[in-house]
């Protein structure tokens, strides 16, 4: 090699540049791992919660349909069949509610307690309707079903929609936080 020596300065510059490239690559790899972790947290916490609320919504709608079926049931066997379906649906819903109530934020707790309160009010009206049906006061049962249960059903659906909106908002905030962390690490 006959080229004139560049001196140690160029060698050191290349070494410093190589170290910077390695450090930057390491931060990028760690950043990618953090992105994956944060994405998993968002998926596990918020999207799964939205699915849980949707499942509770489905079961409350089923319960409401069964309430009407109870009034219309003809004969003891038909009433018993509907009662069994109602009991199973209530148990499923109550299990979902118990599972959902674990690890809630204060905002989620407030929205969930509103839902629980309205659900209990629905059950109270439902029990009044059942007493009317059992004493052959079907006109009164229909009034309770068409007025009180419809009103409570509407309120419960609103509660569940609010819970889904809250979870969506929290997921959006988590994504925004993740993006701001990414911008911060890429600027560093």
C-alpha positions in Angstrom: 0.0 0.0 0.0 1.7 3.2 -1.2 -1.0 5.6 -0.3 0.0 8.2 2.2 -1.0 7.6 5.8 -4.1 9.4 6.9 -3.0 9.3 10.5 -4.6 8.0 13.6 -7.4 10.6 13.4 -9.1 8.9 10.6 -8.8 5.5 12.3 -10.3 6.9 15.5 -13.1 8.6 13.5 -14.0 5.3 11.9 -14.0 3.5 15.2 -16.2 6.1 16.8 -18.5 5.9 13.9 -18.6 2.1 14.1 -19.4 2.3 17.8 -22.2 4.8 17.1 -23.7 2.6 14.5 -23.6 -0.4 16.9 -25.2 1.6 19.7 -27.9 3.0 17.4 -28.6 -0.5 16.1 -28.8 -1.8 19.7 -31.3 1.0 20.6 -33.3 0.2 17.5 -33.5 -3.5 18.4 -34.5 -2.6 21.9 -37.0 -0.2 20.6 -38.5 -2.8 18.4 -38.8 -5.1 21.4 -40.5 -2.3 23.3 -42.9 -1.7 20.4 -43.9 -5.4 20.4 -44.4 -5.4 24.2 -46.5 -2.3 24.2 -48.5 -3.6 21.3 -49.1 -6.8 23.2 -50.2 -4.8 26.3 -52.6 -2.7 24.2 -54.0 -5.9 22.6 -54.3 -7.8 25.8 -55.7 -5.0 28.0 -57.8 -2.8 25.8 -58.9 -4.9 22.9 -59.6 -7.9 25.0 -61.6 -5.7 27.4 -63.7 -4.4 24.4 -64.4 -8.1 23.5 -65.4 -8.8 27.1 -67.9 -5.9 27.0 -69.2 -7.0 23.7 -69.8 -10.5 25.1 -71.7 -9.0 28.1 -73.7 -7.0 25.7 -74.7 -10.1 23.7 -75.8 -11.9 26.9 -77.8 -8.9 28.2 -79.6 -8.8 24.8 -80.2 -12.5 25.1 -81.6 -12.0 28.6 -83.9 -9.3 27.4 -85.3 -11.5 24.6 -85.8 -14.3 27.0 -87.7 -12.0 29.4 -90.3 -11.5 26.6 -90.3 -15.2 25.8 -91.2 -15.8 29.4 -94.4 -13.8 29.1 -95.3 -15.5 25.9 -94.5 -19.1 27.1 -97.6 -21.3 26.9 -97.8 -24.0 29.6 -95.6 -25.1 32.5 -93.0 -27.0 30.3 -92.5 -23.9 28.1 -92.2 -21.6 31.1 -89.7 -24.0 32.7 -87.6 -24.1 29.5 -87.4 -20.3 29.3 -86.7 -20.1 33.1 -83.8 -22.5 32.6 -82.4 -20.4 29.7 -82.8 -17.2 31.7 -81.0 -18.8 34.7 -78.1 -20.0 32.5 -77.8 -16.6 30.7 -77.8 -14.7 34.0 -75.2 -17.0 35.4 -73.0 -16.6 32.3 -73.4 -12.8 32.5 -72.6 -12.7 36.2 -69.5 -14.8 35.6 -68.5 -12.4 32.9 -69.1 -9.4 35.1 -67.0 -11.0 37.9 -64.1 -11.7 35.5 -64.4 -8.2 34.0 -64.3 -6.5 37.4 -60.7 -7.5 38.1 -57.9 -5.0 37.5 -60.1 -2.0 36.4 -58.8 1.6 36.3 -60.8 4.1 38.3 -62.5 5.3 35.0 -63.4 1.8 34.1 -64.6 1.0 37.6 -67.0 4.0 37.5 -68.5 3.0 34.1 -68.7 -0.7 35.2 -70.5 0.2 38.5 -73.0 2.2 36.5 -73.7 -0.9 34.3 -73.9 -3.1 37.4 -76.4 -0.7 39.1 -78.6 -0.6 36.0 -78.4 -4.4 35.6 -79.6 -4.8 39.2 -82.5 -2.4 38.5 -83.3 -4.5 35.4 -83.3 -7.7 37.5 -85.6 -6.0 40.0 -88.1 -5.1 37.3 -87.7 -8.5 35.8 -88.6 -10.2 39.1 -91.7 -8.0 39.4 -92.7 -9.1 35.9 -92.1 -12.8 36.8 -94.5 -12.4 39.8 -97.2 -11.0 37.5 -96.7 -13.9 35.1 -96.9 -16.5 37.9 -100.1 -15.0 39.2 -101.7 -14.8 35.7 -101.5 -11.0 35.6 -100.2 -11.1 32.1 -101.5 -7.6 31.3 -99.4 -6.1 34.2 -96.5 -8.3 33.1 -96.7 -6.9 29.6 -96.8 -3.3 31.0 -93.6 -4.0 33.0 -91.9 -5.6 30.1 -92.9 -3.0 27.5 -92.2 0.0 29.8 -89.8 -0.7 32.6 -87.8 -3.5 31.0 -87.5 -1.6 27.7 -86.3 1.5 29.5 -83.8 -0.5 31.6 -82.6 -2.4 28.6 -81.9 0.8 26.7 -80.0 2.2 29.7 -77.9 -1.0 30.0 -77.1 -0.9 26.3 -76.0 2.8 26.7 -73.8 1.8 29.7 -72.2 -1.0 27.6 -71.7 1.4 24.6 -70.1 3.9 27.0 -67.8 1.2 28.4 -66.7 0.3 24.8 -66.1 4.0 24.0 -64.0 4.3 27.2 -61.9 1.3 26.3 -61.4 2.5 22.8 -60.4 5.9 24.1 -57.9 4.3 26.6 -56.5 2.1 23.7 -56.1 5.3 21.6 -54.3 7.0 24.4 -52.0 3.9 24.9 -51.2 3.9 21.2 -50.5 7.7 21.3 -48.2 7.1 24.3 -46.4 4.3 22.4 -46.0 6.5 19.4 -44.6 9.4 21.5 -42.1 7.0 23.1 -41.0 5.9 19.6 -40.6 9.5 18.5 -38.6 10.2 21.6 -36.3 7.2 21.2 -35.8 7.8 17.4 -34.9 11.5 18.2 -32.4 10.5 20.8 
